[in-house]
């Protein structure tokens, strides 16, 4: 079962919440142009779970995905910073794969608690990307810090779910 509004669908898979964002296409516009120019782009995702009220995050999951474009094959490759990757994908398949690989745990949450989730996606700014070129890795605290400040570039998306309960997802 899913809970959805027009822009964000929430579903439960075992003890995790996953989201789908059917109207968000982050592989478009300036990021797509940069990919077609041969530049790999980091995309940062944050999925925040609110429990009881929307004024304080309860849990969050952050992930970074590096997306590149194979000019000769005309398809995409995506690599999760902390894990696996896929290649030979369409833009839509990359977007779906990234969303599938961001989840927040529901362990210990009452089935009748009032919940919300917020999805944030940011394409790394070209200036920020150039200054981070010598950074060997990215820590969880740095990603949380990144989402703690306003985005400097227009390639960011934020979607909020409607209120729901875990019991709504079990039907």
C-alpha positions as CSV (number, residue, x, y, z in Angstrom):
1,X,0.0,0.0,0.0
2,X,1.1,3.6,-0.7
3,X,0.4,7.0,0.7
4,X,0.7,9.7,-1.9
5,X,0.1,13.2,-2.9
6,X,0.5,14.5,-6.4
7,X,4.3,14.6,-6.2
8,X,5.5,12.1,-3.6
9,X,4.5,8.5,-3.0
10,X,5.5,6.7,0.2
11,X,5.7,3.0,0.5
12,X,6.8,0.5,3.1
13,X,9.2,-2.3,2.3
14,X,9.8,-4.5,5.3
15,X,11.1,-2.0,8.0
16,X,12.0,0.8,5.7
17,X,10.2,3.7,4.0
18,X,10.9,4.3,0.3
19,X,9.6,7.1,-1.9
20,X,8.8,7.6,-5.5
21,X,8.7,11.0,-7.1
22,X,7.0,10.5,-10.5
23,X,7.1,14.2,-11.5
24,X,10.8,14.9,-10.5
25,X,13.3,14.5,-13.3
26,X,16.7,15.6,-12.0
27,X,18.5,14.4,-15.1
28,X,17.3,17.3,-17.1
29,X,18.2,20.9,-17.8
30,X,21.7,22.1,-16.8
31,X,22.7,18.8,-15.1
32,X,21.8,16.9,-18.3
33,X,23.7,19.4,-20.4
34,X,26.8,18.9,-18.1
35,X,26.5,15.1,-18.4
36,X,26.3,15.3,-22.1
37,X,29.5,17.4,-22.0
38,X,31.2,14.5,-20.3
39,X,31.1,15.8,-16.7
40,X,30.2,13.3,-13.9
41,X,27.7,14.9,-11.5
42,X,27.2,14.1,-7.8
43,X,23.6,14.1,-6.7
44,X,22.9,14.3,-3.0
45,X,19.7,12.8,-1.6
46,X,18.2,13.3,1.8
47,X,15.1,11.5,3.1
48,X,13.9,12.9,6.4
49,X,11.2,11.2,8.6
50,X,9.2,13.4,10.9
51,X,7.3,11.7,13.8
52,X,4.5,13.5,15.6
53,X,5.3,17.0,14.4
54,X,7.0,18.4,11.4
55,X,9.2,20.8,13.3
56,X,12.0,18.4,14.3
57,X,13.4,15.5,12.1
58,X,13.1,12.1,13.7
59,X,15.4,10.1,11.4
60,X,17.1,10.8,8.1
61,X,18.9,8.9,5.4
62,X,21.5,10.6,3.2
63,X,23.1,9.2,0.0
64,X,25.3,10.5,-2.7
65,X,25.1,9.1,-6.2
66,X,27.6,9.9,-9.0
67,X,26.0,10.0,-12.4
68,X,27.9,9.9,-15.7
69,X,27.0,9.6,-19.3
70,X,28.6,7.4,-21.9
71,X,28.7,9.5,-25.1
72,X,29.2,6.6,-27.5
73,X,26.6,4.3,-26.0
74,X,24.2,7.1,-25.2
75,X,23.3,5.8,-21.8
76,X,24.0,6.5,-18.1
77,X,26.0,5.0,-15.3
78,X,25.2,5.6,-11.7
79,X,27.3,4.7,-8.6
80,X,26.2,5.0,-5.0
81,X,29.0,6.4,-2.9
82,X,28.5,3.8,-0.3
83,X,27.8,0.7,-2.4
84,X,27.0,-0.6,-5.8
85,X,26.2,0.9,-9.1
86,X,24.5,0.3,-12.4
87,X,25.4,1.1,-16.0
88,X,23.7,1.1,-19.4
89,X,20.6,2.9,-18.0
90,X,18.2,5.4,-19.4
91,X,17.7,8.7,-17.5
92,X,14.4,7.5,-16.1
93,X,16.0,4.2,-14.9
94,X,18.8,6.2,-13.1
95,X,16.2,8.4,-11.4
96,X,14.2,5.3,-10.2
97,X,17.3,3.5,-9.1
98,X,18.5,6.4,-7.0
99,X,15.2,6.8,-5.3
100,X,14.9,3.1,-4.6
101,X,18.3,3.2,-2.9
102,X,17.4,5.9,-0.4
103,X,15.3,4.6,2.6
104,X,14.7,5.4,6.2
105,X,14.1,2.9,8.9
106,X,10.8,2.5,10.6
107,X,12.1,0.3,13.5
108,X,10.6,1.1,16.8
109,X,7.9,3.4,15.4
110,X,4.3,2.9,16.6
111,X,2.0,1.9,13.7
112,X,-0.4,4.7,14.7
113,X,2.2,7.5,15.0
114,X,1.6,10.5,12.7
115,X,4.4,10.7,10.2
116,X,5.7,12.7,7.3
117,X,8.7,12.4,5.0
118,X,10.6,15.0,3.0
119,X,12.7,14.2,0.0
120,X,15.5,16.6,-1.0
121,X,17.7,16.2,-4.0
122,X,20.6,18.4,-5.0
123,X,22.8,18.4,-8.0
124,X,26.2,19.5,-6.9
125,X,27.0,23.1,-8.0
126,X,29.8,23.2,-10.6
127,X,31.8,25.7,-8.4
128,X,31.3,23.5,-5.4
129,X,32.3,20.4,-7.4
130,X,35.5,22.1,-8.6
131,X,36.5,23.0,-5.1
132,X,35.8,19.4,-3.9
133,X,37.8,17.8,-6.7
134,X,40.7,16.9,-4.3
135,X,38.3,15.5,-1.6
136,X,38.9,11.8,-1.4
137,X,35.5,11.0,0.1
138,X,32.4,12.4,1.7
139,X,31.3,11.8,5.3
140,X,27.8,11.5,6.6
141,X,28.3,14.6,8.7
142,X,29.4,16.6,5.6
143,X,26.2,15.5,3.8
144,X,24.0,16.5,6.8
145,X,25.9,19.9,6.9
146,X,25.2,20.3,3.1
147,X,21.5,19.9,3.6
148,X,21.6,22.2,6.6
149,X,22.3,25.2,4.4
150,X,20.3,26.7,1.6
151,X,21.2,25.5,-1.9
152,X,23.4,27.8,-4.0
153,X,22.2,26.5,-7.3
154,X,18.8,26.1,-8.9
155,X,19.2,22.4,-9.3
156,X,17.5,21.3,-6.1
157,X,14.2,19.7,-5.4
158,X,12.2,19.4,-2.1
159,X,9.0,17.3,-1.8
160,X,6.9,16.7,1.3
161,X,4.5,13.8,1.8
162,X,1.1,14.2,3.3
163,X,0.7,13.0,6.9
164,X,0.3,9.2,7.2
165,X,0.6,6.3,9.7
166,X,2.5,3.1,9.3
167,X,-0.8,1.3,9.7
168,X,-2.0,3.2,6.5
169,X,0.8,1.5,4.6
170,X,-0.1,-2.0,5.8
171,X,-3.5,-2.1,4.1
